Amino acid sequence: MKPHDSQPVLWAGVPIERARAGALFVHGRGADARDILGLAAEIDPGDVAFAAPDAAGHTWYPYSFLAPIEDNEPGISSGLGVIDALVMQFEKGGIPAGRIFLLGFSQGACLMLEYAARHARRFGGLAGLSGGLIGPPGTPRDYGGSFAETPVFLGCSDVDPHIPKERVVETSEVFERMGARVTLRLYPRMGHQVNADELAFVRDMLSGLADA
């Protein structure tokens, strides 16, 4: 059973064949592709192909990302497969992994970061907004591969009701150990949202990728 495989994918920006970079945006619980693509209009430097998949029932997996991984299956595996298929679609269209930018918010950030850790290589960039690696405390983080200096941005409130800051810090440490260049920002009492500082940082990352 793969609940997300038949879900639509929304596209924005320029077609893949004319894009200098690709950006894959993954929405959070209760949202959809159209919601997360709303960020693209604020950070699009031009010459970027944006893709955003829809989760079945507006959720990638049913429980907290801190629950046992098997309790959130088959949602997690299906969602990871959707991301992988879109990364391959970018590559087949002429955009290599080094020019692919992955971004997620909340549940989407958790799924995207888990995908990246399990498929570590040199990506164009990663942005996890209010998210962290999936699994309960003590989950082994024995991922293989190297990010080879991939720039990574992790932003979250220090009191997020859904994302413990300890998990964001752990994610940062895991990614640094795997060779990423991580920028971690914990915002005092921000709540569960995206702020202007995060958008500005992501805009700069994406602009640098499109201009390179």
Secondary structure as GFF3:
##gff-version 3
##sequence-region A 1 212
A	DSSP	beta_strand	9	13	.	.	.	ID=ss1
A	DSSP	three_ten_helix	16	18	.	.	.	ID=ss2
A	DSSP	beta_strand	21	26	.	.	.	ID=ss3
A	DSSP	alpha_helix	33	37	.	.	.	ID=ss4
A	DSSP	alpha_helix	40	43	.	.	.	ID=ss5
A	DSSP	beta_strand	48	53	.	.	.	ID=ss6
A	DSSP	three_ten_helix	56	58	.	.	.	ID=ss7
A	DSSP	three_ten_helix	69	72	.	.	.	ID=ss8
A	DSSP	alpha_helix	75	92	.	.	.	ID=ss9
A	DSSP	three_ten_helix	97	99	.	.	.	ID=ss10
A	DSSP	beta_strand	100	105	.	.	.	ID=ss11
A	DSSP	alpha_helix	107	118	.	.	.	ID=ss12
A	DSSP	beta_strand	125	129	.	.	.	ID=ss13
A	DSSP	beta_strand	151	157	.	.	.	ID=ss14
A	DSSP	alpha_helix	165	177	.	.	.	ID=ss15
A	DSSP	beta_strand	181	187	.	.	.	ID=ss16
A	DSSP	alpha_helix	196	211	.	.	.	ID=ss17
###
